[in-house]
Amino acid sequence: MNKKVKDVMTSEVVWVSPEVSLHDAFQKMRKNDIRHLPVISRKNKNIIGMLSEGDIILYLQKNGPSLEMDSRVLVGDAMSKDVVFCYPNSKAVNVAATMITAKIDSVPVIDAKTDHLVGIITTTDLLDEMCLRFELDGGNIRPLKYKNPNSRLQRNVTRVN
């Protein structure tokens, strides 16, 4: 895959600020069917963290599950502050390798001049591209069937022949 990140990334990014409640951020994830939210500073519009479903689960395990509904618990309390990011002209394969090594499922894409968020690249984006390449090369893809009532965390996967 010789593609650049800008060719594979999602450009319309859903994000939150650190002052948003954890509950509202989780609801935003569910509404948009996503698992990762870049956290953007309201002051300078730069990325200051990432919030994933995993970050929320970890926070609730450490601090108690009842806190998820507490509006006083903010995104800034649970987000990951060490952010791996890339640029639109980065090679997608290098980002994929970094994601594997760092064991992360998404990387925010920032503009090299402004440091502002311009996209996000996820494992889903990379897998979509891989499947497209496979089909264009003459391969036949048969997706698995799964039931997904509300969350990507709850899947019953069965093989389709």
C-alpha positions as CSV (number, residue, x, y, z in Angstrom):
1,M,0.0,0.0,0.0
2,N,1.7,3.1,-1.2
3,K,-1.1,5.5,-0.3
4,K,-0.7,8.6,1.7
5,V,-2.8,9.1,4.9
6,K,-4.8,11.8,3.2
7,D,-6.1,9.2,0.7
8,V,-7.3,6.8,3.4
9,M,-8.3,9.0,6.4
10,T,-11.7,10.2,7.5
11,S,-11.8,14.0,7.0
12,E,-15.0,14.7,8.9
13,V,-13.9,14.2,12.4
14,V,-16.1,14.1,15.5
15,W,-14.2,15.6,18.5
16,V,-14.7,16.8,22.0
17,S,-13.1,19.4,24.3
18,P,-11.6,18.3,27.7
19,E,-14.4,20.2,29.5
20,V,-17.2,17.9,28.2
21,S,-18.6,15.3,30.6
22,L,-17.5,11.7,30.1
23,H,-21.1,10.8,29.8
24,D,-21.7,13.2,27.0
25,A,-18.6,12.1,25.2
26,F,-19.7,8.5,25.4
27,Q,-23.1,9.4,24.1
28,K,-21.4,11.2,21.2
29,M,-19.4,8.0,20.5
30,R,-22.6,5.9,20.5
31,K,-24.5,8.4,18.3
32,N,-21.8,8.5,15.7
33,D,-20.9,4.8,15.9
34,I,-17.2,5.5,16.7
35,R,-14.7,4.4,19.3
36,H,-12.3,7.3,19.4
37,L,-12.6,11.0,20.0
38,P,-9.8,13.5,19.5
39,V,-9.7,16.0,22.4
40,I,-9.2,19.5,21.1
41,S,-8.3,22.6,23.1
42,R,-10.9,25.3,22.9
43,K,-8.2,28.0,23.2
44,N,-5.9,27.2,20.3
45,K,-7.8,24.3,18.5
46,N,-4.8,22.0,18.9
47,I,-5.1,18.3,19.8
48,I,-4.4,17.7,23.5
49,G,-5.5,14.1,23.9
50,M,-7.5,11.1,22.7
51,L,-10.5,9.5,24.3
52,S,-11.3,5.9,23.4
53,E,-13.8,3.4,24.6
54,G,-10.9,1.7,26.3
55,D,-9.9,4.9,28.2
56,I,-13.5,5.2,29.5
57,I,-13.5,1.5,30.6
58,L,-10.1,1.9,32.3
59,Y,-11.2,5.1,34.1
60,L,-14.5,3.5,35.3
61,Q,-12.6,0.4,36.5
62,K,-10.3,2.5,38.6
63,N,-12.9,5.0,39.9
64,G,-16.2,3.2,40.0
65,P,-18.8,2.6,37.3
66,S,-21.3,5.0,38.8
67,L,-19.1,7.9,37.8
68,E,-19.9,7.4,34.1
69,M,-23.3,9.1,34.7
70,D,-21.8,11.9,36.9
71,S,-21.6,15.1,34.9
72,R,-18.6,16.2,37.0
73,V,-16.4,13.6,35.5
74,L,-14.8,15.3,32.5
75,V,-13.1,14.0,29.3
76,G,-9.9,15.6,30.5
77,D,-10.0,13.2,33.5
78,A,-10.1,10.1,31.4
79,M,-8.3,10.9,28.1
80,S,-4.9,9.7,27.0
81,K,-2.6,12.6,27.0
82,D,0.3,11.0,25.1
83,V,-1.0,11.3,21.5
84,V,0.5,9.6,18.5
85,F,-0.3,11.7,15.4
86,C,0.6,11.9,11.8
87,Y,0.4,14.3,8.8
88,P,-1.7,14.0,5.7
89,N,1.3,13.2,3.6
90,S,2.6,10.5,5.9
91,K,2.7,7.0,4.3
92,A,-0.4,5.0,5.4
93,V,1.7,1.9,5.7
94,N,4.0,3.6,8.2
95,V,1.0,4.7,10.3
96,A,-0.4,1.2,10.2
97,A,3.0,-0.2,11.4
98,T,3.0,2.4,14.2
99,M,-0.6,1.5,15.2
100,I,0.4,-2.2,15.5
101,T,3.6,-1.4,17.5
102,A,1.9,1.1,19.8
103,K,-1.3,-1.1,20.1
104,I,-3.6,1.8,19.2
105,D,-6.6,1.8,16.9
106,S,-6.6,5.4,15.7
107,V,-4.2,8.2,14.9
108,P,-5.3,11.9,14.6
109,V,-4.1,13.6,11.4
110,I,-2.9,17.2,11.9
111,D,-1.9,20.0,9.5
112,A,1.9,20.4,9.5
113,K,1.6,24.3,9.4
114,T,-1.2,24.9,11.9
115,D,-1.1,21.9,14.1
116,H,-4.9,21.7,13.7
117,L,-6.9,18.5,13.3
118,V,-7.7,17.7,9.7
119,G,-8.6,14.0,9.9
120,I,-8.3,10.7,11.7
121,I,-7.0,7.4,10.4
122,T,-8.4,4.2,12.1
123,T,-7.9,0.5,11.8
124,T,-11.3,0.5,10.0
125,D,-10.0,3.0,7.4
126,L,-6.9,0.8,6.8
127,L,-8.9,-2.4,6.6
128,D,-11.4,-0.8,4.2
129,E,-8.5,0.2,2.0
130,M,-6.9,-3.3,2.2
131,C,-10.2,-4.9,1.2
132,L,-10.6,-2.5,-1.7
133,R,-7.1,-3.3,-2.9
134,F,-7.8,-7.0,-2.6
135,E,-11.1,-6.7,-4.6
136,L,-9.4,-4.5,-7.3
137,D,-6.7,-7.2,-7.6
138,G,-9.4,-9.7,-8.4
139,G,-10.0,-11.2,-5.0
140,N,-13.5,-12.2,-3.7
141,I,-14.5,-10.9,-0.3
142,R,-17.3,-12.5,1.8
143,P,-17.8,-10.5,5.0
144,L,-18.8,-12.2,8.2
145,K,-22.3,-11.6,9.4
146,Y,-22.7,-10.1,12.9
147,K,-25.4,-8.8,15.1
148,N,-24.7,-5.4,16.5
149,P,-27.7,-4.0,18.4
150,N,-26.0,-1.0,20.1
151,S,-22.3,-1.2,20.5
152,R,-19.2,-2.4,18.7
153,L,-18.3,-4.0,22.0
154,Q,-21.1,-6.6,21.7
155,R,-20.7,-8.8,18.7
156,N,-22.0,-12.2,17.9
157,V,-20.0,-13.3,14.8
158,T,-21.0,-16.2,12.6
159,R,-19.3,-17.4,9.5
160,V,-21.1,-16.9,6.2
161,N,-20.3,-19.3,3.4
